[in-house]
Amino acid sequence: MYEDIFLTGQLDPWPRKTEMVQLLQAAGFSIDVGRYSIRINDCEHFVFQEYGGDLGEPQIDADASSLEKMLVDAGRVSTALISADIRHRFELYDELNEMVGYLHHKWSPPSDFQIKTDR
């Protein structure tokens, strides 16, 4: 069983912060909007941070206590992004830094990605 799963991700292009707030709310998420962040309250831990101003592209800070929970959380966020036709990819990693999941829209998976089933 996987534990301590974290997510890295990219969006291309990143929507403006107000657009991201609107699309997450339209998808039914409860969110908290800070000066430079959007926290999704319905997920175990999923935050779009460093959002706004001249900080560069936003970053995603997301993790969960299990692969199953991270797949649900990331899947819901991915579905919201797909509904807005936002190109994105989410890579899920375990505590050993091995990729254990991949969600995307209009993005090819890494050529060497294979889910390991021997755990």
Biopython code that builds the backbone (N, CA, C, O; Angstrom):
import numpy as np
from Bio.PDB.StructureBuilder import StructureBuilder

atoms = [
    (1, "MET", "N", (0.836, -1.188, 0.000)),
    (1, "MET", "CA", (0.000, 0.000, 0.000)),
    (1, "MET", "C", (0.879, 1.250, 0.000)),
    (1, "MET", "O", (1.864, 1.330, 0.734)),
    (2, "TYR", "N", (0.512, 2.212, -0.827)),
    (2, "TYR", "CA", (1.252, 3.464, -0.918)),
    (2, "TYR", "C", (0.856, 4.389, 0.221)),
    (2, "TYR", "O", (-0.295, 4.398, 0.655)),
    (3, "GLU", "N", (1.800, 5.152, 0.693)),
    (3, "GLU", "CA", (1.526, 6.174, 1.701)),
    (3, "GLU", "C", (2.298, 7.426, 1.322)),
    (3, "GLU", "O", (3.301, 7.363, 0.611)),
    (4, "ASP", "N", (1.819, 8.556, 1.804)),
    (4, "ASP", "CA", (2.491, 9.830, 1.555)),
    (4, "ASP", "C", (2.709, 10.074, 0.066)),
    (4, "ASP", "O", (3.844, 10.153, -0.404)),
    (5, "ILE", "N", (1.632, 10.191, -0.646)),
    (5, "ILE", "CA", (1.672, 10.448, -2.082)),
    (5, "ILE", "C", (1.674, 11.954, -2.304)),
    (5, "ILE", "O", (0.890, 12.674, -1.686)),
    (6, "PHE", "N", (2.551, 12.433, -3.184)),
    (6, "PHE", "CA", (2.528, 13.851, -3.513)),
    (6, "PHE", "C", (2.391, 14.029, -5.013)),
    (6, "PHE", "O", (2.676, 13.120, -5.793)),
    (7, "LEU", "N", (1.955, 15.203, -5.399)),
    (7, "LEU", "CA", (1.654, 15.500, -6.789)),
    (7, "LEU", "C", (2.524, 16.635, -7.284)),
    (7, "LEU", "O", (2.750, 17.618, -6.578)),
    (8, "THR", "N", (3.006, 16.492, -8.496)),
    (8, "THR", "CA", (3.597, 17.612, -9.212)),
    (8, "THR", "C", (2.752, 17.795, -10.460)),
    (8, "THR", "O", (2.185, 16.835, -10.982)),
    (9, "GLY", "N", (2.669, 19.023, -10.931)),
    (9, "GLY", "CA", (1.821, 19.229, -12.087)),
    (9, "GLY", "C", (2.162, 20.469, -12.865)),
    (9, "GLY", "O", (2.867, 21.361, -12.393)),
    (10, "GLN", "N", (1.642, 20.501, -14.072)),
    (10, "GLN", "CA", (1.813, 21.638, -14.956)),
    (10, "GLN", "C", (0.491, 21.932, -15.640)),
    (10, "GLN", "O", (-0.290, 21.021, -15.915)),
    (11, "LEU", "N", (0.241, 23.196, -15.913)),
    (11, "LEU", "CA", (-0.873, 23.644, -16.713)),
    (11, "LEU", "C", (-0.303, 24.492, -17.833)),
    (11, "LEU", "O", (0.663, 25.229, -17.635)),
    (12, "ASP", "N", (-0.907, 24.387, -19.017)),
    (12, "ASP", "CA", (-0.399, 25.147, -20.152)),
    (12, "ASP", "C", (-1.563, 25.594, -21.032)),
    (12, "ASP", "O", (-2.115, 24.785, -21.779)),
    (13, "PRO", "N", (-1.934, 26.840, -20.958)),
    (13, "PRO", "CA", (-1.396, 27.887, -20.093)),
    (13, "PRO", "C", (-2.113, 27.878, -18.746)),
    (13, "PRO", "O", (-3.177, 27.279, -18.589)),
    (14, "TRP", "N", (-1.502, 28.556, -17.788)),
    (14, "TRP", "CA", (-2.161, 28.749, -16.509)),
    (14, "TRP", "C", (-3.261, 29.793, -16.700)),
    (14, "TRP", "O", (-3.005, 30.866, -17.247)),
    (15, "PRO", "N", (-4.490, 29.488, -16.254)),
    (15, "PRO", "CA", (-5.526, 30.519, -16.332)),
    (15, "PRO", "C", (-5.239, 31.618, -15.308)),
    (15, "PRO", "O", (-4.528, 31.398, -14.328)),
    (16, "ARG", "N", (-5.796, 32.788, -15.547)),
    (16, "ARG", "CA", (-5.679, 33.846, -14.540)),
    (16, "ARG", "C", (-6.320, 33.362, -13.242)),
    (16, "ARG", "O", (-7.173, 32.474, -13.250)),
    (17, "LYS", "N", (-5.906, 33.944, -12.153)),
    (17, "LYS", "CA", (-6.383, 33.509, -10.838)),
    (17, "LYS", "C", (-7.902, 33.581, -10.755)),
    (17, "LYS", "O", (-8.530, 32.650, -10.251)),
    (18, "THR", "N", (-8.502, 34.651, -11.233)),
    (18, "THR", "CA", (-9.969, 34.782, -11.170)),
    (18, "THR", "C", (-10.650, 33.692, -11.999)),
    (18, "THR", "O", (-11.696, 33.176, -11.606)),
    (19, "GLU", "N", (-10.062, 33.342, -13.136)),
    (19, "GLU", "CA", (-10.616, 32.264, -13.956)),
    (19, "GLU", "C", (-10.517, 30.920, -13.246)),
    (19, "GLU", "O", (-11.442, 30.110, -13.307)),
    (20, "MET", "N", (-9.388, 30.686, -12.571)),
    (20, "MET", "CA", (-9.218, 29.427, -11.837)),
    (20, "MET", "C", (-10.240, 29.323, -10.712)),
    (20, "MET", "O", (-10.831, 28.265, -10.501)),
    (21, "VAL", "N", (-10.445, 30.411, -9.999)),
    (21, "VAL", "CA", (-11.438, 30.423, -8.925)),
    (21, "VAL", "C", (-12.812, 30.078, -9.497)),
    (21, "VAL", "O", (-13.527, 29.248, -8.934)),
    (22, "GLN", "N", (-13.182, 30.702, -10.597)),
    (22, "GLN", "CA", (-14.493, 30.466, -11.199)),
    (22, "GLN", "C", (-14.666, 29.026, -11.661)),
    (22, "GLN", "O", (-15.721, 28.428, -11.447)),
    (23, "LEU", "N", (-13.642, 28.466, -12.293)),
    (23, "LEU", "CA", (-13.799, 27.096, -12.793)),
    (23, "LEU", "C", (-13.834, 26.087, -11.650)),
    (23, "LEU", "O", (-14.542, 25.084, -11.745)),
    (24, "LEU", "N", (-13.093, 26.326, -10.578)),
    (24, "LEU", "CA", (-13.153, 25.424, -9.421)),
    (24, "LEU", "C", (-14.503, 25.512, -8.726)),
    (24, "LEU", "O", (-15.061, 24.492, -8.321)),
    (25, "GLN", "N", (-15.031, 26.722, -8.585)),
    (25, "GLN", "CA", (-16.346, 26.888, -7.985)),
    (25, "GLN", "C", (-17.423, 26.262, -8.864)),
    (25, "GLN", "O", (-18.348, 25.632, -8.351)),
    (26, "ALA", "N", (-17.316, 26.428, -10.178)),
    (26, "ALA", "CA", (-18.286, 25.830, -11.104)),
    (26, "ALA", "C", (-18.273, 24.305, -11.012)),
    (26, "ALA", "O", (-19.289, 23.653, -11.253)),
    (27, "ALA", "N", (-17.112, 23.743, -10.662)),
    (27, "ALA", "CA", (-16.990, 22.288, -10.501)),
    (27, "ALA", "C", (-17.496, 21.824, -9.138)),
    (27, "ALA", "O", (-17.492, 20.628, -8.849)),
    (28, "GLY", "N", (-17.933, 22.766, -8.299)),
    (28, "GLY", "CA", (-18.510, 22.415, -7.008)),
    (28, "GLY", "C", (-17.551, 22.381, -5.844)),
    (28, "GLY", "O", (-17.920, 21.934, -4.758)),
    (29, "PHE", "N", (-16.325, 22.841, -6.040)),
    (29, "PHE", "CA", (-15.344, 22.841, -4.954)),
    (29, "PHE", "C", (-15.600, 23.983, -3.981)),
    (29, "PHE", "O", (-16.012, 25.074, -4.374)),
    (30, "SER", "N", (-15.352, 23.713, -2.720)),
    (30, "SER", "CA", (-15.275, 24.747, -1.695)),
    (30, "SER", "C", (-13.815, 25.174, -1.648)),
    (30, "SER", "O", (-12.926, 24.342, -1.472)),
    (31, "ILE", "N", (-13.566, 26.479, -1.806)),
    (31, "ILE", "CA", (-12.190, 26.949, -1.863)),
    (31, "ILE", "C", (-11.987, 28.132, -0.934)),
    (31, "ILE", "O", (-12.935, 28.833, -0.579)),
    (32, "ASP", "N", (-10.744, 28.341, -0.550)),
    (32, "ASP", "CA", (-10.307, 29.538, 0.160)),
    (32, "ASP", "C", (-9.316, 30.243, -0.753)),
    (32, "ASP", "O", (-8.356, 29.641, -1.233)),
    (33, "VAL", "N", (-9.561, 31.518, -0.984)),
    (33, "VAL", "CA", (-8.700, 32.291, -1.858)),
    (33, "VAL", "C", (-7.888, 33.253, -1.019)),
    (33, "VAL", "O", (-8.442, 34.103, -0.322)),
    (34, "GLY", "N", (-6.581, 33.120, -1.085)),
    (34, "GLY", "CA", (-5.677, 34.026, -0.406)),
    (34, "GLY", "C", (-5.060, 34.988, -1.391)),
    (34, "GLY", "O", (-5.373, 34.964, -2.581)),
    (35, "ARG", "N", (-4.206, 35.813, -0.903)),
    (35, "ARG", "CA", (-3.571, 36.802, -1.779)),
    (35, "ARG", "C", (-2.801, 36.130, -2.918)),
    (35, "ARG", "O", (-2.849, 36.599, -4.056)),
    (36, "TYR", "N", (-2.091, 35.036, -2.621)),
    (36, "TYR", "CA", (-1.296, 34.330, -3.626)),
    (36, "TYR", "C", (-1.618, 32.839, -3.708)),
    (36, "TYR", "O", (-0.788, 32.057, -4.172)),
    (37, "SER", "N", (-2.801, 32.436, -3.269)),
    (37, "SER", "CA", (-3.096, 31.007, -3.274)),
    (37, "SER", "C", (-4.591, 30.737, -3.433)),
    (37, "SER", "O", (-5.438, 31.590, -3.169)),
    (38, "ILE", "N", (-4.873, 29.514, -3.875)),
    (38, "ILE", "CA", (-6.231, 28.987, -3.928)),
    (38, "ILE", "C", (-6.168, 27.607, -3.288)),
    (38, "ILE", "O", (-5.546, 26.695, -3.833)),
    (39, "ARG", "N", (-6.803, 27.453, -2.146)),
    (39, "ARG", "CA", (-6.822, 26.172, -1.427)),
    (39, "ARG", "C", (-8.153, 25.489, -1.687)),
    (39, "ARG", "O", (-9.213, 26.099, -1.548)),
    (40, "ILE", "N", (-8.092, 24.211, -2.069)),
    (40, "ILE", "CA", (-9.304, 23.431, -2.299)),
    (40, "ILE", "C", (-9.632, 22.688, -1.009)),
    (40, "ILE", "O", (-8.927, 21.753, -0.628)),
    (41, "ASN", "N", (-10.696, 23.102, -0.345)),
    (41, "ASN", "CA", (-11.057, 22.533, 0.958)),
    (41, "ASN", "C", (-11.578, 21.105, 0.858)),
    (41, "ASN", "O", (-11.525, 20.364, 1.839)),
    (42, "ASP", "N", (-12.078, 20.706, -0.299)),
    (42, "ASP", "CA", (-12.663, 19.379, -0.470)),
    (42, "ASP", "C", (-11.620, 18.291, -0.679)),
    (42, "ASP", "O", (-11.963, 17.110, -0.723)),
    (43, "CYS", "N", (-10.376, 18.663, -0.805)),
    (43, "CYS", "CA", (-9.289, 17.707, -0.999)),
    (43, "CYS", "C", (-8.479, 17.592, 0.291)),
    (43, "CYS", "O", (-8.490, 18.498, 1.125)),
    (44, "GLU", "N", (-7.779, 16.474, 0.442)),
    (44, "GLU", "CA", (-6.955, 16.295, 1.634)),
    (44, "GLU", "C", (-5.936, 17.428, 1.760)),
    (44, "GLU", "O", (-5.796, 18.024, 2.828)),
    (45, "HIS", "N", (-5.230, 17.722, 0.674)),
    (45, "HIS", "CA", (-4.307, 18.865, 0.645)),
    (45, "HIS", "C", (-4.019, 19.180, -0.817)),
    (45, "HIS", "O", (-3.277, 18.455, -1.481)),
    (46, "PHE", "N", (-4.607, 20.263, -1.316)),
    (46, "PHE", "CA", (-4.418, 20.655, -2.714)),
    (46, "PHE", "C", (-4.490, 22.166, -2.774)),
    (46, "PHE", "O", (-5.542, 22.760, -2.539)),
    (47, "VAL", "N", (-3.346, 22.793, -3.097)),
    (47, "VAL", "CA", (-3.250, 24.251, -3.119)),
    (47, "VAL", "C", (-2.537, 24.693, -4.390)),
    (47, "VAL", "O", (-1.475, 24.178, -4.739)),
    (48, "PHE", "N", (-3.144, 25.659, -5.071)),
    (48, "PHE", "CA", (-2.450, 26.374, -6.133)),
    (48, "PHE", "C", (-1.842, 27.577, -5.438)),
    (48, "PHE", "O", (-2.571, 28.413, -4.904)),
    (49, "GLN", "N", (-0.522, 27.681, -5.433)),
    (49, "GLN", "CA", (0.130, 28.743, -4.665)),
    (49, "GLN", "C", (1.040, 29.583, -5.545)),
    (49, "GLN", "O", (1.298, 29.262, -6.705)),
    (50, "GLU", "N", (1.518, 30.671, -4.951)),
    (50, "GLU", "CA", (2.329, 31.653, -5.673)),
    (50, "GLU", "C", (1.561, 32.160, -6.885)),
    (50, "GLU", "O", (2.134, 32.389, -7.950)),
    (51, "TYR", "N", (0.259, 32.332, -6.703)),
    (51, "TYR", "CA", (-0.645, 32.705, -7.785)),
    (51, "TYR", "C", (-0.873, 34.205, -7.757)),
    (51, "TYR", "O", (-1.492, 34.724, -6.828)),
    (52, "GLY", "N", (-0.386, 34.890, -8.748)),
    (52, "GLY", "CA", (-0.655, 36.314, -8.858)),
    (52, "GLY", "C", (0.590, 37.164, -8.767)),
    (52, "GLY", "O", (1.649, 36.717, -8.326)),
    (53, "GLY", "N", (0.435, 38.391, -9.191)),
    (53, "GLY", "CA", (1.552, 39.317, -9.122)),
    (53, "GLY", "C", (2.663, 38.921, -10.071)),
    (53, "GLY", "O", (2.411, 38.359, -11.137)),
    (54, "ASP", "N", (3.877, 39.210, -9.687)),
    (54, "ASP", "CA", (5.042, 38.939, -10.538)),
    (54, "ASP", "C", (5.845, 37.740, -10.029)),
    (54, "ASP", "O", (7.060, 37.676, -10.216)),
    (55, "LEU", "N", (5.171, 36.806, -9.394)),
    (55, "LEU", "CA", (5.855, 35.668, -8.792)),
    (55, "LEU", "C", (6.211, 34.578, -9.804)),
    (55, "LEU", "O", (6.838, 33.586, -9.432)),
    (56, "GLY", "N", (5.835, 34.734, -11.049)),
    (56, "GLY", "CA", (6.059, 33.691, -12.038)),
    (56, "GLY", "C", (4.854, 32.778, -12.105)),
    (56, "GLY", "O", (3.782, 33.098, -11.590)),
    (57, "GLU", "N", (5.043, 31.638, -12.747)),
    (57, "GLU", "CA", (3.928, 30.706, -12.860)),
    (57, "GLU", "C", (3.577, 30.132, -11.497)),
    (57, "GLU", "O", (4.458, 29.896, -10.671)),
    (58, "PRO", "N", (2.287, 29.905, -11.262)),
    (58, "PRO", "CA", (1.870, 29.287, -10.004)),
    (58, "PRO", "C", (2.461, 27.886, -9.856)),
    (58, "PRO", "O", (2.933, 27.288, -10.823)),
    (59, "GLN", "N", (2.426, 27.391, -8.655)),
    (59, "GLN", "CA", (2.896, 26.051, -8.336)),
    (59, "GLN", "C", (1.747, 25.284, -7.694)),
    (59, "GLN", "O", (0.810, 25.880, -7.163)),
    (60, "ILE", "N", (1.827, 23.967, -7.746)),
    (60, "ILE", "CA", (0.836, 23.122, -7.090)),
    (60, "ILE", "C", (1.492, 22.468, -5.891)),
    (60, "ILE", "O", (2.574, 21.893, -6.001)),
    (61, "ASP", "N", (0.838, 22.558, -4.751)),
    (61, "ASP", "CA", (1.275, 21.874, -3.536)),
    (61, "ASP", "C", (0.146, 20.928, -3.158)),
    (61, "ASP", "O", (-0.882, 21.360, -2.638)),
    (62, "ALA", "N", (0.335, 19.632, -3.417)),
    (62, "ALA", "CA", (-0.733, 18.665, -3.157)),
    (62, "ALA", "C", (-0.137, 17.350, -2.687)),
    (62, "ALA", "O", (0.867, 16.877, -3.221)),
    (63, "ASP", "N", (-0.771, 16.774, -1.685)),
    (63, "ASP", "CA", (-0.382, 15.446, -1.232)),
    (63, "ASP", "C", (-1.571, 14.797, -0.549)),
    (63, "ASP", "O", (-2.580, 15.443, -0.266)),
    (64, "ALA", "N", (-1.430, 13.515, -0.293)),
    (64, "ALA", "CA", (-2.486, 12.751, 0.371)),
    (64, "ALA", "C", (-1.853, 11.579, 1.094)),
    (64, "ALA", "O", (-0.705, 11.217, 0.837)),
    (65, "SER", "N", (-2.615, 10.993, 1.997)),
    (65, "SER", "CA", (-2.108, 9.898, 2.819)),
    (65, "SER", "C", (-2.129, 8.554, 2.091)),
    (65, "SER", "O", (-1.558, 7.579, 2.580)),
    (66, "SER", "N", (-2.786, 8.493, 0.919)),
    (66, "SER", "CA", (-2.815, 7.241, 0.163)),
    (66, "SER", "C", (-2.942, 7.542, -1.329)),
    (66, "SER", "O", (-3.397, 8.614, -1.729)),
    (67, "LEU", "N", (-2.533, 6.578, -2.130)),
    (67, "LEU", "CA", (-2.668, 6.718, -3.570)),
    (67, "LEU", "C", (-4.135, 6.836, -3.952)),
    (67, "LEU", "O", (-4.487, 7.634, -4.820)),
    (68, "GLU", "N", (-4.983, 6.060, -3.319)),
    (68, "GLU", "CA", (-6.402, 6.090, -3.631)),
    (68, "GLU", "C", (-6.991, 7.484, -3.401)),
    (68, "GLU", "O", (-7.745, 7.988, -4.234)),
    (69, "LYS", "N", (-6.646, 8.102, -2.275)),
    (69, "LYS", "CA", (-7.154, 9.435, -1.971)),
    (69, "LYS", "C", (-6.593, 10.466, -2.949)),
    (69, "LYS", "O", (-7.320, 11.350, -3.402)),
    (70, "MET", "N", (-5.306, 10.357, -3.277)),
    (70, "MET", "CA", (-4.713, 11.313, -4.212)),
    (70, "MET", "C", (-5.328, 11.167, -5.586)),
    (70, "MET", "O", (-5.549, 12.169, -6.266)),
    (71, "LEU", "N", (-5.615, 9.934, -6.019)),
    (71, "LEU", "CA", (-6.260, 9.738, -7.318)),
    (71, "LEU", "C", (-7.649, 10.367, -7.352)),
    (71, "LEU", "O", (-8.043, 10.946, -8.365)),
    (72, "VAL", "N", (-8.388, 10.259, -6.262)),
    (72, "VAL", "CA", (-9.713, 10.885, -6.200)),
    (72, "VAL", "C", (-9.574, 12.403, -6.256)),
    (72, "VAL", "O", (-10.233, 13.058, -7.064)),
    (73, "ASP", "N", (-8.723, 12.962, -5.405)),
    (73, "ASP", "CA", (-8.558, 14.419, -5.350)),
    (73, "ASP", "C", (-8.039, 14.968, -6.680)),
    (73, "ASP", "O", (-8.615, 15.900, -7.241)),
    (74, "ALA", "N", (-6.955, 14.387, -7.175)),
    (74, "ALA", "CA", (-6.371, 14.861, -8.433)),
    (74, "ALA", "C", (-7.329, 14.635, -9.591)),
    (74, "ALA", "O", (-7.392, 15.448, -10.514)),
    (75, "GLY", "N", (-8.069, 13.546, -9.550)),
    (75, "GLY", "CA", (-9.042, 13.260, -10.595)),
    (75, "GLY", "C", (-10.144, 14.304, -10.652)),
    (75, "GLY", "O", (-10.554, 14.716, -11.737)),
    (76, "ARG", "N", (-10.622, 14.731, -9.499)),
    (76, "ARG", "CA", (-11.670, 15.769, -9.462)),
    (76, "ARG", "C", (-11.135, 17.097, -9.989)),
    (76, "ARG", "O", (-11.822, 17.789, -10.741)),
    (77, "VAL", "N", (-9.917, 17.455, -9.599)),
    (77, "VAL", "CA", (-9.331, 18.709, -10.079)),
    (77, "VAL", "C", (-9.073, 18.608, -11.585)),
    (77, "VAL", "O", (-9.334, 19.557, -12.325)),
    (78, "SER", "N", (-8.567, 17.470, -12.035)),
    (78, "SER", "CA", (-8.322, 17.267, -13.457)),
    (78, "SER", "C", (-9.619, 17.395, -14.251)),
    (78, "SER", "O", (-9.634, 18.020, -15.311)),
    (79, "THR", "N", (-10.691, 16.820, -13.759)),
    (79, "THR", "CA", (-11.983, 16.916, -14.437)),
    (79, "THR", "C", (-12.436, 18.368, -14.556)),
    (79, "THR", "O", (-12.977, 18.768, -15.587)),
    (80, "ALA", "N", (-12.217, 19.155, -13.507)),
    (80, "ALA", "CA", (-12.565, 20.584, -13.559)),
    (80, "ALA", "C", (-11.737, 21.298, -14.623)),
    (80, "ALA", "O", (-12.257, 22.138, -15.357)),
    (81, "LEU", "N", (-10.457, 20.966, -14.708)),
    (81, "LEU", "CA", (-9.597, 21.590, -15.716)),
    (81, "LEU", "C", (-9.986, 21.148, -17.125)),
    (81, "LEU", "O", (-9.956, 21.945, -18.063)),
    (82, "ILE", "N", (-10.351, 19.877, -17.268)),
    (82, "ILE", "CA", (-10.793, 19.373, -18.572)),
    (82, "ILE", "C", (-12.048, 20.104, -19.022)),
    (82, "ILE", "O", (-12.187, 20.432, -20.200)),
    (83, "SER", "N", (-12.972, 20.365, -18.084)),
    (83, "SER", "CA", (-14.210, 21.060, -18.458)),
    (83, "SER", "C", (-13.930, 22.446, -19.022)),
    (83, "SER", "O", (-14.733, 22.972, -19.794)),
    (84, "ALA", "N", (-12.806, 23.042, -18.648)),
    (84, "ALA", "CA", (-12.396, 24.345, -19.180)),
    (84, "ALA", "C", (-11.390, 24.173, -20.321)),
    (84, "ALA", "O", (-10.842, 25.157, -20.817)),
    (85, "ASP", "N", (-11.148, 22.934, -20.737)),
    (85, "ASP", "CA", (-10.217, 22.588, -21.818)),
    (85, "ASP", "C", (-8.811, 23.132, -21.556)),
    (85, "ASP", "O", (-8.144, 23.638, -22.458)),
    (86, "ILE", "N", (-8.383, 23.014, -20.307)),
    (86, "ILE", "CA", (-7.040, 23.458, -19.939)),
    (86, "ILE", "C", (-6.082, 22.266, -20.029)),
    (86, "ILE", "O", (-6.263, 21.254, -19.353)),
    (87, "ARG", "N", (-5.082, 22.406, -20.859)),
    (87, "ARG", "CA", (-4.060, 21.368, -21.017)),
    (87, "ARG", "C", (-3.281, 21.258, -19.706)),
    (87, "ARG", "O", (-2.801, 22.257, -19.170)),
    (88, "HIS", "N", (-3.165, 20.026, -19.198)),
    (88, "HIS", "CA", (-2.468, 19.844, -17.923)),
    (88, "HIS", "C", (-1.983, 18.404, -17.773)),
    (88, "HIS", "O", (-2.388, 17.493, -18.495)),
    (89, "ARG", "N", (-1.095, 18.256, -16.795)),
    (89, "ARG", "CA", (-0.659, 16.921, -16.397)),
    (89, "ARG", "C", (-0.369, 16.921, -14.909)),
    (89, "ARG", "O", (0.141, 17.894, -14.354)),
    (90, "PHE", "N", (-0.706, 15.806, -14.274)),
    (90, "PHE", "CA", (-0.432, 15.590, -12.857)),
    (90, "PHE", "C", (0.349, 14.289, -12.730)),
    (90, "PHE", "O", (-0.095, 13.242, -13.201)),
    (91, "GLU", "N", (1.504, 14.357, -12.096)),
    (91, "GLU", "CA", (2.306, 13.171, -11.810)),
    (91, "GLU", "C", (2.215, 12.897, -10.316)),
    (91, "GLU", "O", (2.392, 13.803, -9.501)),
    (92, "LEU", "N", (1.942, 11.657, -9.960)),
    (92, "LEU", "CA", (1.823, 11.259, -8.558)),
    (92, "LEU", "C", (3.038, 10.421, -8.173)),
    (92, "LEU", "O", (3.412, 9.485, -8.879)),
    (93, "TYR", "N", (3.645, 10.772, -7.045)),
    (93, "TYR", "CA", (4.856, 10.098, -6.585)),
    (93, "TYR", "C", (4.659, 9.549, -5.183)),
    (93, "TYR", "O", (3.943, 10.126, -4.366)),
    (94, "ASP", "N", (5.311, 8.422, -4.922)),
    (94, "ASP", "CA", (5.248, 7.829, -3.588)),
    (94, "ASP", "C", (6.412, 8.320, -2.733)),
    (94, "ASP", "O", (7.189, 9.182, -3.146)),
    (95, "GLU", "N", (6.514, 7.752, -1.534)),
    (95, "GLU", "CA", (7.538, 8.182, -0.586)),
    (95, "GLU", "C", (8.956, 7.849, -1.052)),
    (95, "GLU", "O", (9.924, 8.384, -0.512)),
    (96, "LEU", "N", (9.086, 6.972, -2.047)),
    (96, "LEU", "CA", (10.398, 6.626, -2.606)),
    (96, "LEU", "C", (10.710, 7.448, -3.854)),
    (96, "LEU", "O", (11.698, 7.194, -4.544)),
    (97, "ASN", "N", (9.862, 8.432, -4.136)),
    (97, "ASN", "CA", (10.023, 9.305, -5.305)),
    (97, "ASN", "C", (9.828, 8.563, -6.627)),
    (97, "ASN", "O", (10.386, 8.956, -7.652)),
    (98, "GLU", "N", (9.036, 7.491, -6.601)),
    (98, "GLU", "CA", (8.717, 6.756, -7.814)),
    (98, "GLU", "C", (7.338, 7.179, -8.300)),
    (98, "GLU", "O", (6.404, 7.285, -7.505)),
    (99, "MET", "N", (7.205, 7.423, -9.616)),
    (99, "MET", "CA", (5.913, 7.815, -10.149)),
    (99, "MET", "C", (4.957, 6.630, -10.076)),
    (99, "MET", "O", (5.255, 5.543, -10.571)),
    (100, "VAL", "N", (3.799, 6.860, -9.448)),
    (100, "VAL", "CA", (2.815, 5.793, -9.257)),
    (100, "VAL", "C", (1.469, 6.126, -9.893)),
    (100, "VAL", "O", (0.540, 5.321, -9.836)),
    (101, "GLY", "N", (1.361, 7.301, -10.496)),
    (101, "GLY", "CA", (0.125, 7.674, -11.165)),
    (101, "GLY", "C", (0.344, 8.849, -12.087)),
    (101, "GLY", "O", (1.277, 9.632, -11.910)),
    (102, "TYR", "N", (-0.529, 8.966, -13.077)),
    (102, "TYR", "CA", (-0.402, 10.036, -14.055)),
    (102, "TYR", "C", (-1.783, 10.376, -14.586)),
    (102, "TYR", "O", (-2.492, 9.502, -15.086)),
    (103, "LEU", "N", (-2.167, 11.630, -14.482)),
    (103, "LEU", "CA", (-3.427, 12.126, -15.030)),
    (103, "LEU", "C", (-3.093, 13.272, -15.961)),
    (103, "LEU", "O", (-2.198, 14.067, -15.675)),
    (104, "HIS", "N", (-3.806, 13.365, -17.078)),
    (104, "HIS", "CA", (-3.473, 14.441, -18.009)),
    (104, "HIS", "C", (-4.650, 14.756, -18.925)),
    (104, "HIS", "O", (-5.617, 14.000, -19.019)),
    (105, "HIS", "N", (-4.535, 15.878, -19.584)),
    (105, "HIS", "CA", (-5.444, 16.292, -20.649)),
    (105, "HIS", "C", (-4.602, 16.961, -21.719)),
    (105, "HIS", "O", (-3.974, 17.993, -21.481)),
    (106, "LYS", "N", (-4.597, 16.347, -22.923)),
    (106, "LYS", "CA", (-3.837, 16.861, -24.064)),
    (106, "LYS", "C", (-2.333, 16.932, -23.795)),
    (106, "LYS", "O", (-1.644, 17.823, -24.292)),
    (107, "TRP", "N", (-1.834, 15.980, -23.002)),
    (107, "TRP", "CA", (-0.403, 15.920, -22.682)),
    (107, "TRP", "C", (-0.002, 14.456, -22.733)),
    (107, "TRP", "O", (-0.691, 13.606, -22.169)),
    (108, "SER", "N", (1.079, 14.156, -23.384)),
    (108, "SER", "CA", (1.516, 12.767, -23.490)),
    (108, "SER", "C", (2.176, 12.312, -22.194)),
    (108, "SER", "O", (2.877, 13.087, -21.544)),
    (109, "PRO", "N", (1.950, 11.057, -21.821)),
    (109, "PRO", "CA", (2.633, 10.537, -20.626)),
    (109, "PRO", "C", (4.117, 10.348, -20.902)),
    (109, "PRO", "O", (4.525, 10.211, -22.055)),
    (110, "PRO", "N", (4.922, 10.341, -19.851)),
    (110, "PRO", "CA", (6.351, 10.065, -20.031)),
    (110, "PRO", "C", (6.530, 8.704, -20.691)),
    (110, "PRO", "O", (5.800, 7.763, -20.379)),
    (111, "SER", "N", (7.483, 8.594, -21.589)),
    (111, "SER", "CA", (7.666, 7.354, -22.344)),
    (111, "SER", "C", (8.054, 6.175, -21.461)),
    (111, "SER", "O", (7.781, 5.028, -21.814)),
    (112, "ASP", "N", (8.682, 6.436, -20.327)),
    (112, "ASP", "CA", (9.127, 5.343, -19.464)),
    (112, "ASP", "C", (8.183, 5.078, -18.298)),
    (112, "ASP", "O", (8.536, 4.337, -17.380)),
    (113, "PHE", "N", (6.979, 5.674, -18.314)),
    (113, "PHE", "CA", (6.066, 5.528, -17.182)),
    (113, "PHE", "C", (5.341, 4.197, -17.237)),
    (113, "PHE", "O", (4.703, 3.868, -18.237)),
    (114, "GLN", "N", (5.442, 3.436, -16.162)),
    (114, "GLN", "CA", (4.694, 2.213, -15.959)),
    (114, "GLN", "C", (4.292, 2.140, -14.500)),
    (114, "GLN", "O", (5.123, 2.319, -13.609)),
    (115, "ILE", "N", (3.011, 1.876, -14.254)),
    (115, "ILE", "CA", (2.568, 1.720, -12.866)),
    (115, "ILE", "C", (3.122, 0.401, -12.339)),
    (115, "ILE", "O", (2.968, -0.650, -12.962)),
    (116, "LYS", "N", (3.763, 0.476, -11.193)),
    (116, "LYS", "CA", (4.315, -0.716, -10.583)),
    (116, "LYS", "C", (3.216, -1.402, -9.778)),
    (116, "LYS", "O", (2.543, -0.768, -8.965)),
    (117, "THR", "N", (3.042, -2.705, -10.011)),
    (117, "THR", "CA", (1.976, -3.443, -9.337)),
    (117, "THR", "C", (2.527, -4.488, -8.366)),
    (117, "THR", "O", (1.764, -5.299, -7.843)),
    (118, "ASP", "N", (3.819, -4.483, -8.122)),
    (118, "ASP", "CA", (4.438, -5.513, -7.277)),
    (118, "ASP", "C", (4.586, -5.092, -5.825)),
    (118, "ASP", "O", (5.458, -5.600, -5.120)),
    (119, "ARG", "N", (3.753, -4.179, -5.373)),
    (119, "ARG", "CA", (3.855, -3.728, -3.983)),
    (119, "ARG", "C", (2.731, -4.287, -3.166)),
    (119, "ARG", "O", (2.646, -4.018, -1.967)),
]
sb = StructureBuilder()
sb.init_structure("model")
sb.init_model(0)
sb.init_chain("A")
sb.init_seg("    ")
for serial, (resi, resn, name, xyz) in enumerate(atoms, 1):
    if name == "N":
        sb.init_residue(resn, " ", resi, " ")
    sb.init_atom(name, np.array(xyz, "f"), 0.0, 1.0, " ", f" {name:<3s}", serial, name[0])
structure = sb.get_structure()
